């Protein structure tokens, strides 16, 4: 009898149990808090009038839930293996994998000797498969463990690169989903932002080229709202380090850096810091070497348009005539989004601040013909208004000073600052 009982006994991984019923979940769904329940159990909980998450007791801003397809597939595989052979190796492997993950997460939260080894193994686990990365994002305790590891690995570059590799892989795999686990990771890191952002800045300065790309991508993921963008931009030395990367970085790294900078440049102080870091010079250099009508061209022009909304930025561009010359050259064949940004840059320099040297340089580069070409392509609204203003000022080049001073723009969508 004991042998029969042993053979029928199946150990259910705790990850597969519903926190409410404690039974194996048939249809796992996740709330906005990231906690997963069996559909029937959580429906009864919500329909009975509760407005909180049963596991965390957080008030739910939304009672919607989404299917946890990854966990559903894992449970199905486990049930199939258990049905075929209750004590089969497959069942043992699933339980062992969960136990090993818990041990790894415990290991990366200590300063013991197994810290680096646990991180290395966790990085290998995340690289191994898509399923592994999907399991990690919702695995209990992963968010707090990886945050503590990130904050604690500053100045230990090998360990730090493994932490960033795990974050990059997991967030890229799950970032577009509605998983509550992704948002928990972001919030956990931002709650410990001083140490975590300093660690990422250290990786940007001292890490490998691959690690630098991953670090920039993790930062962009963290920049999910205005407040987090401001925190990132205000991290000491971070913006200047990002600008430095544009000089010697690969196209992949430069593209990631430009996307991040465009995202976090939400305050005048951030733009001023970028100007002091000589971003105009870096953008001009990058734009000159970028492929025509490519994403790098669009990102460079987008960033120049952002910097042009700052008085310091316009002054810096006015002092670098090659920048305006390159923008005119790119404007002739630019796509729609790049065209709007290029026109905004030229308008800011020629019309808003009336830089005579820039006007002369743009006119010398056939600026009137290029702007007319843009208008013929069918630009509308504020872009067309800026084009009209540009034609007016550029056609006055070579006229007596008294006539040139008669110009007065009616375009008001860009305010001087």
N, C-alpha and C positions, 0 to 999 in steps of 0.2 A: 504493500500500500504506500509506503514511504517513497518507493521508487517511482510509482505512478504519479504521486503528488509532485515530486520533483520534476518529472517530465512535463507536467501540465503547467508548471509555474512559469510565468513570463514577467520579467521585470520591465515595467513601462518607463521609458526615459521621462524625467520630470518635464522636459520641454514640450512633450506631446500631451500633457494633461491640461485640461481647462482649469484655471484658477478658481472657478466657481463650483463646478460639479466634481472636479478632480478625476473625471473620466477622460479616456482618450478622445481627443477632439475629432468629430466627423467633418465639420466644416469650419476650420479656423478663420477668424476674422480679427482685424486689428482696429482698435480705437485710435483716436488722434493722439492719445498718450503713448502709443507704441506698444501697449500691452495686448496680447492676443488671447481671445476666448473662443469657445465653441459658439457658433451662431445662435443656436437655440437658447443657450444659457444667458448670453448677454442681451438677447431680445427680451427675455422674460424680466431680466433686471431693469432694463430701461422702460419697458411697458408698465412695470409696477410703480413708476413715478420717480425713480432715482435719476439724478442728474450728475452722478459722480462715477469715476472709474473704480470698480470694486477693489482692485489690487492696490491702487495708490491713494484712493479717496480724493483725487483731484476733481474739481468741478469741471465738467466737460463743456468747452466752448462750442462743440458740435457733437451731436449724437450719431453722426454718420460713421460707418465702418467699412473697411475694404477687405476683400479676401486676401489672406496670407497664402498665396499660391505656393511659395517655396516650402513652407512648413507642411502644407497639405500634401505635396509630393513626397516629402520625407516620411510622413506618417503612413502614406500608402505603401511605400517601399518597405517600411518596417512591418506593417500588417501582413503584407504578402510573405515576407520572410518568416514571420512568426507563425503564420497559418501553415506553411509548408513544413517547418521544423521548429517547434517552440523554443528549443535551446540551440538553434543553429548558430554558426559563426557570424552570420549577417547581423543577428540581433546583438550579439556580443560586441561587434565592431561599432554599431551605432551607439550603444551605451558607453563603450570605451572612448569613442570620439568626444562625446559630451563631457565625460569626466576629464579627458585630457585638455579640452578647451578651458574648463574651469581651472585646472592646474596652471595652464599657461597664463590666464588672466590674473591669477593670484601671484604668479611669478614676476609679472611685469609691474606689479605694484609695490615691490620691495627693493631695497638696496643691496640685497644679498647677491651672492656670486652667480645665481642662476638668472639674474635680471637680463643680461645680454643674451644668454642662450635661449631664454623663453621668448624674447623679442624676435630673435632670428628664426625660431621655429614658427612663431605666429606669422611672420612675413612669408615664409614658405607656404604655410597653410593658405594664406589669402591669395598667393600667386597661383596655386594649384588649379583652381576651378572657379567658374562662375557661381556654382552652388555654394562653395565654401564662403565666398564673399557675401552671398545673400543670407547665409546662416549667421555670419558674424554680426551683421548690422542689427539683428533682432535678438541676439544671444544675451541673456540676462547678465548685466554687469559690464558688458563690453564698453559702453560709453564712458563710465567712470574709470575703468581700468586704463583705457587708451589715453584718456586725458591726463591721468596721473603719470603715465609713462612719458608722455610728451613733455610735461612740465618738469619731470625729474631727469630727463636725458640731455638737458642743455649742457653744452661743452663736451658731451661724449658723442662725438660725431657718428661713429658706427652705429651705436644704438639709436641715435636720433634719426638717422637715415632709414632704419628699419621701421620706426614708428611712423614716419611720414609716408613710407611706401605702403604700409598697411592702410593708413587713412586714405591715401590717394586711390588705391584700388577699390576699397570698400565704398567710398563716396561716389566715385565715377560709376560704379556698377549700380548703385541704389539711389543716386542723387535725383534722378528724374521721377522716381516713384513717390507715392504718397505715404511712404513708410514713416511711422512715428519715430522709429529708431534713428533715422537720419537726422531729424530735428533734435532729438535728444543728444546726439553726438555734438552737434553744433552748439547747442546751449551749454553743454557741459564744458566744452573748451572755452567758450566765451566767459563763463563764470570764473574761469581760472586764466583769464586772458593775459595778465601781466607776464606770468611765467611762460605760458604757451606761445604767445606771439614773440617773446624774446627768443625762445628756442627755435622757432621757425626762421627768425631773422638770422640766427647763428648758422642755420643750415644754408640759407641763401648766400652767406659769405664764405662758408668753409666746405660746403658739400660738393659732391660730384655734379656734373652737368645734368644727369638724370634726376638726381635728388632735387636740384634747383627747380626743374620743371614741375616736379611733383609738389614742391613746397608752394609754388605760385598757384597751382591749381587748388590746393587745400585752402589757401588764403581767399581765393575767389569764392569758394564754397561757403566759407565763414561769413563773407560780406553779403549777408542776406537781407539786411535792412539798413536804414540810414544810420542808426546808432552804431551797428557793428562796423560799417564802412568808416565812420569817424574814428572809432577805436583803432582800427588797423592803420589808418592814415596818420594817427598821432603816436604810433609806436616809434620810439626813438630810433632814428637812423634807418628805418625801414624803407621809406620812399627814396632816399638817396641811394640805398643799396640796389633797389629795383632799377633806378635809372642807370646805374653803372653796368648792370647786366645787359643793357641794350647795346653797349659798345662792342662787346666780344661774344655775345650769345649766339646760339644757333637760331635758325628761323623758328623752330618749335618753341624755344625759350622766349624769344622776342615776341612772338605772337601771344603767348600766355601772359607775359608781363604787360603788354599793351592792353589786353582785355581787362586785367586786374586794375591797372591805373585808371582806365576810363570808368571803372565801376566805383572806385574809392575816392575819386576826386570830386567830392560833394560839397566841400567847404572852400571858402576863399583862402583860408590858411593852408589847406592842403595844396591848392594850386600854387600859392606863393612859395611853399617849400619845394615843390617840383621845379619851379623856375630857378630857385637858388641852387638846385642840384644840376642845373644846365640841361634840363630836359629838351629845350628847344634845339640845342645843338645835336643831341642824341636823336631826336625825331627827324631832323633834317638829314642827318647821315643815313638813318634807316630808310627813310622815304626815297632817297636817291638810289639806293641799291635794291629797293623792293620791286617785284615783278609788276608790270603794268596790269591794272584792273584786277589785281589779286586781293586776297584778304589782308595781307600786310599793308598794302597801299590804303585800303579802307580804314584799318585800325590807326595808322599813322595820321591820316587826315582827321579822323575822329578825335584823336588826342590833341592835335593842334587846335581844333575848334574849341575843345574844352579849355585849353590854356589861353586861348584868345579872349575868353570871357573875363579874364583877370588883367588888370592894368599892368602889372609886372610882366605878365606873359606877352602882352602886345608890345611892350617896350623891348623885351628880349628879342622878339621876332623882328621888330623894326631895326634892330642892330645887326641882324644877320640876313643880308639881302639874298643870299643863296636860298634861304628858306622860302621866301615869297616867289622866287624864280622857279623853284621846284614845284611849288603848289600850282602855278600857272601852267607849267608843262603837264602836270598830271590831270589838271582840270579838263583838258581837251578831250581825253578819252575815258574819263572816270565814269563809273556806274552811278546810279541815282543817289544812293546814300553818300558815296564819296563826293559827288558833285555838290550836294547841299553843304557838306562840311568844308569843302575847298572854297566855295563862294563865301561862306560865313567868315573864314579866315581872311580872305582878301578884303571883304567889306569892313571887317574890324580894323584892319591896318590902313586901308586907303580912305575910308569914309568916316568911321567912328573916331579914330584918333588923328586922321589926316596926315599921316607920315609922308612928307614930300619925297624922300629918297625911295621909299617903297613904291609910291605912285610912279615915279620915273622908271624904276626897275620893271614894274609890271607892264607899263606902256611899252618899254623897250622889248619886252618878250611877247609882243603882239597880244597884249591883254585884252584890248578892245575886241579883236576878232574872236578870241577864245570865248569871251563872255557872250558875244552875239551868237556864237555857235551853241552855247548852252541854252540860250533863250529859244533858239530855233528847235532844239530837241524837245521843247514843251514843258519847261519848268513852270511851276505855278506858285501862287501865294507869296509867302515871305521871301522865297528864293528868287522869284521874279522881281520883287521889289528891290532886293539887294543888287541884282544884276543891273536894273535901271540906274540905281545910284552909282554903281561902278562905271557904267558907260559915261555918265555925266562927268565924273571927276577925271576919268582917264582921257576923255576927248579934249580936256582943257590943258593937257600937258603941252607945253610950248607956247601957250598964250601968255600975254602980259600978266604980271602978278595981280593987278587990280581986278582983272576979269576972273582969275582963278579963285580969288577970295570970295566971289559972289555965290559960291556953291553953298547950299543948305539942304541937308538930307531930311526927308520926311519919314524915313524908315525908323520905326520906334520899337521893333520887336526885340532888339538887343540893347540892353541898358549899359551905359558906361559904369565902371565901378573903380 
